């Protein structure tokens, strides 16, 4: 049981790290030395950054909000899991931590889906580019938070 607990904690921390990187780093869209994320667009190795990506409308704000929510839900879920680890009675399930983790998964899925559907509107001057590693990390963290949330709900506290 201790090994399983250690695996779950490491898995959760790794998932939170992926979410932080996907949210903060400037690599949702790459074309050569230029890159764009949900906060700013940088051209020519980051020497010229345009922080006014609010021109892209409400979609980019929705992506920013849901990615921030996913990070918040994931961090709160970790704290709740640790608290429940010491407070739950034997045989009970980690429903609250699992539910928060599933909300985090839903939030990151919504953000990545909006970004995917609005890609043409976001990259009018950078059409030949490709999705960057932050975008890929967002989808990977979606899968990890979903798996983690299901693990928490299925998991029972043992002695």
N, C-alpha and C positions, 0 to 999 in steps of 0.2 A: 504494500500500500504506500509505503514511503517513496518508493521509486516512481510509482504512478503519480503521486503528488508532486514530486520534483519535476517530472516530465511536463505536467500540466502547467506548473508555474513558469518553467522555461519557455514553453510554447506560448503562453499568454504574453510574457515579456517580449518575445521575438515578434509576435503579432503587433503589439503596441509600437515597437520600434519600426516595423514596416509601415504602419499607419502614419507615424510621425514623419518618416522620410518621404512617403508619397504626398503628404500634405505640404511639407515645407520646401522640398527641393525643386529646383527650376528645371524640370525635365519631363514634362507631360507631352511635349511635342518637340522634335529635333529636326533641324535641317542644316546640315553642315556645321558651322560654328555657332549658329543661332539656335535659341531655344525659347520655349514658352511654357509657362505653368499656369496655375489658377490664380496667381498673384501678380505676375509681371511678364513682359516679353523682352528678352535680351537679344541683341544683335551683335555680331562680331566678337565672340568670346566674352561677352558680358560687359564690354566697355561702354555700351550704350543700352540702357534699360528703360523701357517705357512702362511706368507703373500705373498708367491710366488705362487699364484694360476694362474699366467700367463701360467703355464704349460698346462692349459686346452684349450689353443688356442684362436682363435679370437672370439669364441662364448661368452666367459666370458667378453671380452672387449666390445662386442656389447651390452650385457646386462647392463654392467656398464654405457656405454654411453647413452643408451636409458632411463635408470632410472634417470640419471642426467638430461637429456633433459626433462623428464616428470615433474620433480620438478621445473626446470627453467620455462617451459611453464606455469605451474600452478601459480607460483608466479608472473610472468609477467601478466598473465590473471587477477589476482586479482588487480594489480595496474591499468591495463587498464580499468577494470570495474569501479573502483572508479573514475578514470579520466572521463570516458564516462558518469558516473552518473551526473557529474556536467557540462559537455560540450555538451551532445547531446540535440538536439531540441526535443520538445514534440512529441511523436508518433513514434520516430525512434527506431530501434532495436539495441541490443548490439552485433553486428556481429563480431567485432574484438575480444572482450573478449570471446565470444562463440567459435570462431574459434581456438583461442589459447588453450582453455580448451579441445576442441576436439583433438587437436594435442597432448596435454598432455595425454589424454586417449589412443590415438593410440600408443604413445611411451611406456606407461606402459604395454599395451597389447602385444606389440612386445617383450618387455623384458621378461615378464612372459611366453610367448609362447616359446621363445627360451630356457628358463630355463627348461620348461617342456619337450621339445623335446630332449634336450641334457642331461637329468637327469642321464642316465646310464653312460655317459662319464665323468660326474663331480664326481660321487660317486662310483668309482670303489672299494675303500676300506671301504665304508660306505653304502653298498647296502641295509641293513635291516632297514634303517632309514625311517623317514616320513618327509613330508613337514612341515616346521616350520611356526610360526605365521607371520613372515615377508613376506613369499611367499603368504600366505592367505590374508594379508593386501594389498599386491600388486594387487591381483585380485579384492578385495573390492574397492580399490581406483580407479581401472579401471572403475568399474560400477559407482562410485560416480562422477568421472570426466566426464564420458559420460552423465550422467543425468544432471550434472551442465552445461555442454556445450550446451546441447539441451535447458535447461531452459533459458540460456542467449540469445540464438538465437530466441526463441519464445517470450521472454519478451519484452515488449514495454515500453518506458519511459513515465510515466504519470506525470501530474502536482502535 
